[in-house]
Amino acid sequence: MNSRRSFIQKLSAGIAIPGLVSFNSPEETSTKSITPSLVGEEFWAELRKKFPLKDSRVYMNNGTFGPSPQVVLDALQNSFVDTNTSGEYGHIEPEREKLAAFVGIKTSEISLTHNTTEGINIMCWGLPLKAGDEVIITLHEHVGNALPWLNRAKLHGIVLKPFEPKATQAENLDLIKTLVTSKTKVIAIPHITCTTGLVFPIKEISAFARSKGIFTAIDGAHGAGTFDLDLHDLGCDMYASSYHKWVLGPNGTGFLYVRESVLDQVQAYQVGAYSDLGWDLYQNPPEFKGYVPTAHRFDYGSQSLPIMRGAVAAADFHKEIGKQKIETRIRELNQYLFDGLSEMSSMLEILSPAEPESRISMVTFKPKKMNYQEAAGLISKAGFRIRQVPESKLDAIRISAHIYNSKVEIDSFLEATEKVLG
């Protein structure tokens, strides 16, 4: 570890890491292109200048919130100015089309929501379930996936079957198969757990579920923006995600994918303008002609054009870099972090899976000789934004790095963690 990070010894122990990143003005950040010949760490260092993140601390909590690049902030600002100077707030159909293409689906299959939890509630309450029907979930759910299903279980008598995830994709696929009974109607699990960052084999699980006539309703909060995501290829029935995490878009933006073939099996309960095929209160009785034949029925009324233009700017930012290139970089940083933490086995236990296929963007560990909250506090004071994980009784610390992070920052984090835990 010391040979790999020897230069870190030369850095001060303060919260700032001066000299690692230099920022341009907002104008330069939003318009200056990256030199085409740059590769490797030089490319990512240049890309970092696209983000107005301060260098007074190292941000390593993208699993909670992904800071936007300047180009997204510019899109928001420009659209807010345009709509408020012209008085034309516009419609979001062009943005809807681009955001659908970003995840490989038809425009008719995407509902534009405000966050992942909103999409999960639409899935949860819209599926045709009755008392006694079983829903498979995990013991590692985010509150946004746990509470909607717990609420429906309380009110409608459905039965939840939570399980403890295994360490590998093969084991998790086999485990889910053993949990299925004739009463199983839904598999409602995360693509990536918020607790340890475990990746489920959703493509294989979806294929199995489809062969059994079981719905797949996936919490994709950490899937969009990490994977080179193609939801048609993934094969699930429904997938809820947000743009404010790994896509690096504005707060208050998300989406729900509903596969075309299951659309009419998901009941819309909250509707409004643009959800319908027509209505007439002058008829006797009053007439409602039905829902539009798309997932647009689930989002309704006035939408914020500036917010959606910000989401599109974030998606375009990913496409300009290359979605596969971003996934490769996220995996590279994740493995680098995992390897560094593995060298501290006497001080901590890594709770994230060792299998590379079961991990992509987050690593969670638990101190062996110190309370996790105390350790997290000391690491934070050393200049790092991290997340504590009390969920699922883990009492651990989660690190999530994105493309604005560098190996130098990870080295600095590892050095600080070693000092705290040692």
Secondary structure, DSSP 8 states (H G I E B T S, - for coil): -TTTTGGGGGS-SSS--TTS-----HHHHHH----TT--HHHHHHHHHTTS---SSSEE-BTTT-----HHHHHHHHHHHHHHHHH------HHHHHHHHHHTT--GGGEEEESSHHHHHHHHHHHS---TT-EEEEETT--HHHHHHHHHHHHHH--EEEEE---SSHHHHHHHHHHH--TTEEEE--BSB-TTT-BB--HHHHHHHHHHTT-EEEEE-TTTBTTB---HHHH--SEEEEESSSTT---TT-EEEEE-GGGGGGS---S--TTSBS-EETTSSS-EE--B-SSGGGGS-S---HHHHHHHHHHHHHHHHH-HHHHHHHHHHHHHHHHHHHHTTTTTEEE-S-SSGGGBSSEEEEEESSS-HHHHHHHHHHTTEE-EEE-GGG--EEEEE--TT--HHHHHHHHHHHHHHH-
